[in-house]
Amino acid sequence: ISYSLQILFPQDGGGIFRTDSNSGEIHLMGDLDFEDVKLYRLQVDATDKGTPPLSGHCKLLVEVLDVND
């Protein structure tokens, strides 16, 4: 199975998250700031290597909490 990640919201949030295409693990690549973005909507796609390939997806919501105030 091969995994991919799409940032649905915000549209300019492309460099924040990364996924391992083999394991599907999602990694944070930078800091999240509550004042900038409070919620990220991601879509994880999984595709197998069959003939024909089958795929599925799920949505992931990441809510950023303001813990420093």
N, C-alpha and C positions, 0 to 999 in steps of 0.2 A: 504494500500500500504506500502511496506517495501522498504527502500532505502539502497543502499550500494555504496561505493566509491572505485575506483581503481586508483592508481597513474600509469599513462602510461609512463611519463617522468618527471624527471629522475628516474631511477629504485631505487635509494637509498633514495627517498623522502617520504618514508612511514609514518614517524611520524609527518609530518608538518600539515596535514589536517585531520579532523575527521568529519563524518557526523552523524546526528541524524537519526537513522533508521526509526523513526516514522514520523518526519516532513520533512526530507530531507535537513534541514539546514546544511550548511557546516561551520565549525569553524576552525580557525587558532590556532594551538597548540604551536607554537613557533615563533621566529623571522624569517623573510625572509631577506636574504642578497644578494643584487644585484651582488656582486663580486663572490659569490658561484654559484648561479643559477639565470638566467634571465627569464626563462619561465618554467612553470609547465603545463603539460597536464594531465588532470584528466578525468575519465569516471564515470558518475553517472548512476547507474542502478536502475530501479524501477520495482518491481514485485508485482502483486496483489495476493489476497488470493483465487482466483477463482479455479474452477475445469474444465479444467486444468488451472494452473496459467499462466497469460500473463505477458510479461515483455517488457520493452523498455529501451533505454539508450540515453544519450547525452554526448557530449564531452564538457569540460570546459577548457578554456585556461586562465591561471593566469600569467600576465606579471608583473614582478617586475621592478619598476622604481628606478633609482638612484637619490634620492632627496637630499642627504646630500652633494653633490659636487657642 
